[in-house]
Every structure is written in structure tokens, then in C-alpha cells.
Amino acid sequence: MAIWRNQEFSYLEVCDKPKLLVSGELDAYGPPAEKLQAIVEKFPSHAKKWTGVVIIPGADHFFAGHLPEVDRAISTWLKHSARILLKQVA
């Protein structure tokens, strides 16, 4: 049963802060990859630019046994976002 179907995500559309949406491929509580991508596609272009989506293969909602992949995804996104921000400021 997909618990996420009753969730409302429109509040993300108006948030122009940088975001990283991380989900497990087998997450029963969060939307599947294609739904996350569809959510991001609704963002205004300036917000979309700062949004990353990472799906952790084989991971559940709690990322059991997959925390190193989550760590890598977050670290990579932060480094990438920092580079873009620093280029804009310079």
C-alpha cells in the first residue's frame, strides 16, 4: 500500500530554497522516483535549478544498510550546489 498517495507536496513548489529530495527505491512511505521527478517539474525554473533528486537503489524509507549511499548523495549535492553558488557570487 502506498502511504504517500495521501500526502500533499505543493508547499515545495513555492519554496525557492535549495533542496535535495532523497528517497529509497523501496520506500513505502514516500513517492516513487517518477512522482518525485513530476513534483520537481512543477517547480518554478529558479527553484528547479537548486533541487536535486536522488533515489537510493534497494533502500527502504529508513535507508537501512544504505547510509553510505545517502551520505555520498548529500555530500555530492552540497559540493555541487556550493560551486554553483560561489560562481554566482564571484
N, CA, C and O atoms as a GROMACS GRO file, in nm:
protein
  360
    1MET      N    1   0.084  -0.119   0.000
    1MET     CA    2   0.000   0.000   0.000
    1MET      C    3   0.088   0.125   0.000
    1MET      O    4   0.178   0.137   0.083
    2ALA      N    5   0.063   0.215  -0.089
    2ALA     CA    6   0.142   0.337  -0.100
    2ALA      C    7   0.085   0.444  -0.006
    2ALA      O    8  -0.017   0.505  -0.037
    3ILE      N    9   0.149   0.465   0.104
    3ILE     CA   10   0.104   0.561   0.204
    3ILE      C   11   0.118   0.704   0.153
    3ILE      O   12   0.041   0.791   0.194
    4TRP      N   13   0.215   0.731   0.066
    4TRP     CA   14   0.244   0.865   0.017
    4TRP      C   15   0.130   0.926  -0.062
    4TRP      O   16   0.124   1.048  -0.077
    5ARG      N   17   0.039   0.846  -0.115
    5ARG     CA   18  -0.068   0.898  -0.202
    5ARG      C   19  -0.155   1.003  -0.133
    5ARG      O   20  -0.213   1.088  -0.200
    6ASN      N   21  -0.164   0.999  -0.002
    6ASN     CA   22  -0.244   1.096   0.072
    6ASN      C   23  -0.165   1.220   0.112
    6ASN      O   24  -0.219   1.309   0.178
    7GLN      N   25  -0.040   1.227   0.072
    7GLN     CA   26   0.045   1.339   0.109
    7GLN      C   27   0.032   1.454   0.010
    7GLN      O   28   0.011   1.432  -0.110
    8GLU      N   29   0.045   1.573   0.059
    8GLU     CA   30   0.040   1.694  -0.023
    8GLU      C   31   0.181   1.751  -0.031
    8GLU      O   32   0.245   1.773   0.072
    9PHE      N   33   0.230   1.775  -0.151
    9PHE     CA   34   0.366   1.825  -0.170
    9PHE      C   35   0.369   1.962  -0.236
    9PHE      O   36   0.477   2.010  -0.271
   10SER      N   37   0.256   2.027  -0.254
   10SER     CA   38   0.253   2.155  -0.325
   10SER      C   39   0.332   2.264  -0.252
   10SER      O   40   0.377   2.360  -0.315
   11TYR      N   41   0.350   2.251  -0.122
   11TYR     CA   42   0.426   2.351  -0.048
   11TYR      C   43   0.571   2.359  -0.099
   11TYR      O   44   0.636   2.462  -0.084
   12LEU      N   45   0.620   2.252  -0.159
   12LEU     CA   46   0.756   2.253  -0.214
   12LEU      C   47   0.766   2.340  -0.338
   12LEU      O   48   0.874   2.391  -0.370
   13GLU      N   49   0.655   2.358  -0.409
   13GLU     CA   50   0.656   2.436  -0.533
   13GLU      C   51   0.688   2.582  -0.508
   13GLU      O   52   0.747   2.648  -0.594
   14VAL      N   53   0.650   2.634  -0.394
   14VAL     CA   54   0.671   2.776  -0.365
   14VAL      C   55   0.799   2.802  -0.286
   14VAL      O   56   0.835   2.917  -0.264
   15CYS      N   57   0.865   2.699  -0.244
   15CYS     CA   58   0.989   2.713  -0.168
   15CYS      C   59   1.106   2.726  -0.266
   15CYS      O   60   1.135   2.632  -0.340
   16ASP      N   61   1.171   2.841  -0.266
   16ASP     CA   62   1.281   2.860  -0.360
   16ASP      C   63   1.417   2.834  -0.296
   16ASP      O   64   1.520   2.870  -0.353
   17LYS      N   65   1.418   2.772  -0.181
   17LYS     CA   66   1.543   2.734  -0.115
   17LYS      C   67   1.600   2.608  -0.179
   17LYS      O   68   1.524   2.527  -0.233
   18PRO      N   69   1.731   2.590  -0.173
   18PRO     CA   70   1.791   2.467  -0.225
   18PRO      C   71   1.734   2.344  -0.153
   18PRO      O   72   1.713   2.345  -0.031
   19LYS      N   73   1.709   2.239  -0.232
   19LYS     CA   74   1.650   2.117  -0.175
   19LYS      C   75   1.716   1.995  -0.238
   19LYS      O   76   1.752   1.994  -0.356
   20LEU      N   77   1.731   1.894  -0.158
   20LEU     CA   78   1.771   1.763  -0.207
   20LEU      C   79   1.664   1.665  -0.162
   20LEU      O   80   1.644   1.645  -0.042
   21LEU      N   81   1.597   1.604  -0.257
   21LEU     CA   82   1.494   1.506  -0.227
   21LEU      C   83   1.556   1.368  -0.241
   21LEU      O   84   1.592   1.326  -0.351
   22VAL      N   85   1.570   1.299  -0.130
   22VAL     CA   86   1.632   1.167  -0.128
   22VAL      C   87   1.526   1.066  -0.088
   22VAL      O   88   1.456   1.084   0.011
   23SER      N   89   1.516   0.960  -0.166
   23SER     CA   90   1.418   0.856  -0.137
   23SER      C   91   1.480   0.720  -0.163
   23SER      O   92   1.569   0.705  -0.246
   24GLY      N   93   1.431   0.623  -0.090
   24GLY     CA   94   1.472   0.486  -0.116
   24GLY      C   95   1.387   0.427  -0.227
   24GLY      O   96   1.267   0.454  -0.235
   25GLU      N   97   1.448   0.348  -0.310
   25GLU     CA   98   1.376   0.284  -0.420
   25GLU      C   99   1.257   0.202  -0.370
   25GLU      O  100   1.155   0.193  -0.437
   26LEU      N  101   1.270   0.145  -0.251
   26LEU     CA  102   1.165   0.059  -0.194
   26LEU      C  103   1.086   0.129  -0.084
   26LEU      O  104   1.023   0.063  -0.001
   27ASP      N  105   1.089   0.262  -0.082
   27ASP     CA  106   1.021   0.341   0.022
   27ASP      C  107   0.870   0.329   0.008
   27ASP      O  108   0.813   0.370  -0.093
   28ALA      N  109   0.805   0.273   0.109
   28ALA     CA  110   0.659   0.258   0.107
   28ALA      C  111   0.589   0.384   0.158
   28ALA      O  112   0.467   0.396   0.146
   29TYR      N  113   0.665   0.478   0.215
   29TYR     CA  114   0.606   0.598   0.275
   29TYR      C  115   0.623   0.722   0.188
   29TYR      O  116   0.548   0.818   0.203
   30GLY      N  117   0.719   0.721   0.099
   30GLY     CA  118   0.744   0.836   0.013
   30GLY      C  119   0.707   0.804  -0.130
   30GLY      O  120   0.689   0.688  -0.167
   31PRO      N  121   0.696   0.909  -0.212
   31PRO     CA  122   0.659   0.887  -0.352
   31PRO      C  123   0.771   0.817  -0.430
   31PRO      O  124   0.888   0.832  -0.397
   32PRO      N  125   0.734   0.742  -0.530
   32PRO     CA  126   0.835   0.676  -0.614
   32PRO      C  127   0.912   0.779  -0.698
   32PRO      O  128   0.872   0.895  -0.707
   33ALA      N  129   1.020   0.734  -0.760
   33ALA     CA  130   1.109   0.823  -0.835
   33ALA      C  131   1.035   0.909  -0.937
   33ALA      O  132   1.058   1.029  -0.946
   34GLU      N  133   0.947   0.847  -1.014
   34GLU     CA  134   0.877   0.924  -1.118
   34GLU      C  135   0.786   1.031  -1.058
   34GLU      O  136   0.768   1.138  -1.118
   35LYS      N  137   0.729   1.005  -0.942
   35LYS     CA  138   0.646   1.104  -0.875
   35LYS      C  139   0.732   1.220  -0.823
   35LYS      O  140   0.693   1.336  -0.833
   36LEU      N  141   0.850   1.189  -0.768
   36LEU     CA  142   0.940   1.294  -0.723
   36LEU      C  143   0.981   1.384  -0.840
   36LEU      O  144   0.983   1.506  -0.827
   37GLN      N  145   1.013   1.322  -0.952
   37GLN     CA  146   1.051   1.400  -1.070
   37GLN      C  147   0.935   1.487  -1.117
   37GLN      O  148   0.956   1.602  -1.156
   38ALA      N  149   0.813   1.435  -1.113
   38ALA     CA  150   0.695   1.512  -1.152
   38ALA      C  151   0.674   1.630  -1.058
   38ALA      O  152   0.634   1.738  -1.101
   39ILE      N  153   0.700   1.610  -0.930
   39ILE     CA  154   0.689   1.720  -0.832
   39ILE      C  155   0.789   1.829  -0.866
   39ILE      O  156   0.754   1.948  -0.868
   40VAL      N  157   0.912   1.790  -0.894
   40VAL     CA  158   1.017   1.887  -0.926
   40VAL      C  159   0.986   1.961  -1.056
   40VAL      O  160   1.015   2.080  -1.067
   41GLU      N  161   0.929   1.894  -1.153
   41GLU     CA  162   0.896   1.958  -1.280
   41GLU      C  163   0.795   2.072  -1.264
   41GLU      O  164   0.788   2.161  -1.348
   42LYS      N  165   0.717   2.070  -1.156
   42LYS     CA  166   0.620   2.177  -1.130
   42LYS      C  167   0.684   2.300  -1.067
   42LYS      O  168   0.622   2.406  -1.061
   43PHE      N  169   0.807   2.287  -1.020
   43PHE     CA  170   0.875   2.399  -0.955
   43PHE      C  171   0.902   2.510  -1.057
   43PHE      O  172   0.924   2.482  -1.175
   44PRO      N  173   0.902   2.636  -1.012
   44PRO     CA  174   0.948   2.743  -1.100
   44PRO      C  175   1.094   2.718  -1.137
   44PRO      O  176   1.166   2.651  -1.062
   45SER      N  177   1.139   2.769  -1.251
   45SER     CA  178   1.273   2.738  -1.300
   45SER      C  179   1.383   2.773  -1.201
   45SER      O  180   1.480   2.698  -1.188
   46HIS      N  181   1.371   2.886  -1.130
   46HIS     CA  182   1.475   2.923  -1.034
   46HIS      C  183   1.482   2.824  -0.917
   46HIS      O  184   1.590   2.802  -0.862
   47ALA      N  185   1.369   2.766  -0.879
   47ALA     CA  186   1.369   2.668  -0.770
   47ALA      C  187   1.414   2.531  -0.820
   47ALA      O  188   1.481   2.456  -0.749
   48LYS      N  189   1.376   2.499  -0.943
   48LYS     CA  190   1.414   2.371  -1.004
   48LYS      C  191   1.566   2.359  -1.014
   48LYS      O  192   1.622   2.251  -0.995
   49LYS      N  193   1.630   2.471  -1.045
   49LYS     CA  194   1.775   2.474  -1.061
   49LYS      C  195   1.848   2.430  -0.934
   49LYS      O  196   1.956   2.373  -0.941
   50TRP      N  197   1.788   2.457  -0.820
   50TRP     CA  198   1.851   2.426  -0.691
   50TRP      C  199   1.798   2.299  -0.628
   50TRP      O  200   1.823   2.274  -0.510
   51THR      N  201   1.727   2.220  -0.703
   51THR     CA  202   1.666   2.098  -0.648
   51THR      C  203   1.732   1.975  -0.706
   51THR      O  204   1.746   1.962  -0.828
   52GLY      N  205   1.772   1.885  -0.619
   52GLY     CA  206   1.827   1.758  -0.662
   52GLY      C  207   1.735   1.644  -0.620
   52GLY      O  208   1.668   1.652  -0.518
   53VAL      N  209   1.733   1.539  -0.699
   53VAL     CA  210   1.655   1.419  -0.667
   53VAL      C  211   1.750   1.301  -0.675
   53VAL      O  212   1.817   1.280  -0.777
   54VAL      N  213   1.756   1.225  -0.567
   54VAL     CA  214   1.839   1.105  -0.564
   54VAL      C  215   1.755   0.990  -0.513
   54VAL      O  216   1.691   0.999  -0.408
   55ILE      N  217   1.755   0.881  -0.588
   55ILE     CA  218   1.687   0.759  -0.546
   55ILE      C  219   1.797   0.658  -0.510
   55ILE      O  220   1.885   0.630  -0.591
   56ILE      N  221   1.790   0.607  -0.390
   56ILE     CA  222   1.890   0.510  -0.343
   56ILE      C  223   1.840   0.370  -0.377
   56ILE      O  224   1.742   0.323  -0.318
   57PRO      N  225   1.906   0.302  -0.472
   57PRO     CA  226   1.863   0.167  -0.513
   57PRO      C  227   1.863   0.070  -0.395
   57PRO      O  228   1.957   0.063  -0.317
   58GLY      N  229   1.753  -0.006  -0.386
   58GLY     CA  230   1.741  -0.110  -0.284
   58GLY      C  231   1.710  -0.061  -0.144
   58GLY      O  232   1.695  -0.142  -0.052
   59ALA      N  233   1.701   0.071  -0.125
   59ALA     CA  234   1.679   0.127   0.010
   59ALA      C  235   1.531   0.142   0.041
   59ALA      O  236   1.448   0.168  -0.047
   60ASP      N  237   1.499   0.124   0.169
   60ASP     CA  238   1.363   0.147   0.216
   60ASP      C  239   1.352   0.289   0.270
   60ASP      O  240   1.442   0.371   0.249
   61HIS      N  241   1.244   0.319   0.340
   61HIS     CA  242   1.220   0.453   0.393
   61HIS      C  243   1.328   0.496   0.492
   61HIS      O  244   1.358   0.615   0.504
   62PHE      N  245   1.386   0.401   0.562
   62PHE     CA  246   1.484   0.433   0.666
   62PHE      C  247   1.627   0.415   0.617
   62PHE      O  248   1.721   0.433   0.694
   63PHE      N  249   1.645   0.380   0.489
   63PHE     CA  250   1.776   0.363   0.427
   63PHE      C  251   1.861   0.258   0.498
   63PHE      O  252   1.983   0.267   0.500
   64ALA      N  253   1.794   0.159   0.557
   64ALA     CA  254   1.866   0.054   0.631
   64ALA      C  255   1.970  -0.013   0.541
   64ALA      O  256   1.938  -0.065   0.434
   65GLY      N  257   2.094  -0.010   0.587
   65GLY     CA  258   2.203  -0.069   0.511
   65GLY      C  259   2.252   0.015   0.396
   65GLY      O  260   2.338  -0.028   0.319
   66HIS      N  261   2.198   0.136   0.382
   66HIS     CA  262   2.232   0.221   0.267
   66HIS      C  263   2.276   0.362   0.309
   66HIS      O  264   2.276   0.453   0.227
   67LEU      N  265   2.313   0.379   0.434
   67LEU     CA  266   2.352   0.512   0.481
   67LEU      C  267   2.476   0.567   0.411
   67LEU      O  268   2.484   0.688   0.390
   68PRO      N  269   2.575   0.483   0.374
   68PRO     CA  270   2.689   0.540   0.299
   68PRO      C  271   2.645   0.602   0.166
   68PRO      O  272   2.702   0.704   0.125
   69GLU      N  273   2.547   0.543   0.099
   69GLU     CA  274   2.497   0.599  -0.026
   69GLU      C  275   2.426   0.732  -0.002
   69GLU      O  276   2.438   0.825  -0.081
   70VAL      N  277   2.353   0.740   0.108
   70VAL     CA  278   2.285   0.866   0.143
   70VAL      C  279   2.389   0.973   0.172
   70VAL      O  280   2.376   1.087   0.127
   71ASP      N  281   2.492   0.936   0.247
   71ASP     CA  282   2.600   1.029   0.279
   71ASP      C  283   2.666   1.081   0.151
   71ASP      O  284   2.690   1.201   0.138
   72ARG      N  285   2.694   0.992   0.057
   72ARG     CA  286   2.756   1.032  -0.069
   72ARG      C  287   2.664   1.125  -0.149
   72ARG      O  288   2.709   1.224  -0.207
   73ALA      N  289   2.535   1.091  -0.152
   73ALA     CA  290   2.439   1.174  -0.227
   73ALA      C  291   2.433   1.315  -0.170
   73ALA      O  292   2.433   1.413  -0.245
   74ILE      N  293   2.427   1.326  -0.039
   74ILE     CA  294   2.420   1.458   0.026
   74ILE      C  295   2.550   1.535   0.004
   74ILE      O  296   2.547   1.653  -0.032
   75SER      N  297   2.662   1.470   0.025
   75SER     CA  298   2.792   1.536   0.007
   75SER      C  299   2.811   1.585  -0.135
   75SER      O  300   2.857   1.697  -0.157
   76THR      N  301   2.777   1.501  -0.231
   76THR     CA  302   2.791   1.539  -0.372
   76THR      C  303   2.703   1.658  -0.405
   76THR      O  304   2.747   1.752  -0.472
   77TRP      N  305   2.578   1.655  -0.359
   77TRP     CA  306   2.486   1.764  -0.386
   77TRP      C  307   2.533   1.894  -0.321
   77TRP      O  308   2.526   2.001  -0.383
   78LEU      N  309   2.581   1.886  -0.197
   78LEU     CA  310   2.630   2.007  -0.129
   78LEU      C  311   2.750   2.068  -0.202
   78LEU      O  312   2.757   2.189  -0.219
   79LYS      N  313   2.842   1.984  -0.245
   79LYS     CA  314   2.960   2.034  -0.318
   79LYS      C  315   2.918   2.098  -0.450
   79LYS      O  316   2.967   2.205  -0.485
   80HIS      N  317   2.830   2.032  -0.522
   80HIS     CA  318   2.782   2.086  -0.650
   80HIS      C  319   2.709   2.219  -0.629
   80HIS      O  320   2.734   2.315  -0.701
   81SER      N  321   2.622   2.224  -0.532
   81SER     CA  322   2.545   2.346  -0.505
   81SER      C  323   2.637   2.460  -0.461
   81SER      O  324   2.617   2.575  -0.500
   82ALA      N  325   2.737   2.428  -0.380
   82ALA     CA  326   2.830   2.530  -0.334
   82ALA      C  327   2.910   2.588  -0.450
   82ALA      O  328   2.932   2.709  -0.456
   83ARG      N  329   2.951   2.502  -0.545
   83ARG     CA  330   3.025   2.550  -0.662
   83ARG      C  331   2.940   2.648  -0.745
   83ARG      O  332   2.988   2.753  -0.788
   84ILE      N  333   2.814   2.613  -0.765
   84ILE     CA  334   2.725   2.699  -0.842
   84ILE      C  335   2.705   2.832  -0.770
   84ILE      O  336   2.712   2.938  -0.832
   85LEU      N  337   2.681   2.827  -0.641
   85LEU     CA  338   2.659   2.949  -0.562
   85LEU      C  339   2.783   3.038  -0.564
   85LEU      O  340   2.772   3.159  -0.580
   86LEU      N  341   2.899   2.978  -0.548
   86LEU     CA  342   3.022   3.057  -0.546
   86LEU      C  343   3.047   3.123  -0.682
   86LEU      O  344   3.098   3.235  -0.686
   87LYS      N  345   3.012   3.057  -0.792
   87LYS     CA  346   3.027   3.117  -0.924
   87LYS      C  347   2.934   3.238  -0.940
   87LYS      O  348   2.970   3.337  -1.004
   88GLN      N  349   2.816   3.230  -0.880
   88GLN     CA  350   2.721   3.340  -0.892
   88GLN      C  351   2.765   3.461  -0.810
   88GLN      O  352   2.741   3.575  -0.850
   89VAL      N  353   2.829   3.436  -0.698
   89VAL     CA  354   2.872   3.543  -0.608
   89VAL      C  355   2.999   3.610  -0.661
   89VAL      O  356   3.018   3.730  -0.642
   90ALA      N  357   3.084   3.533  -0.726
   90ALA     CA  358   3.214   3.586  -0.772
   90ALA      C  359   3.201   3.684  -0.886
   90ALA      O  360   3.301   3.736  -0.934
   0.00000   0.00000   0.00000
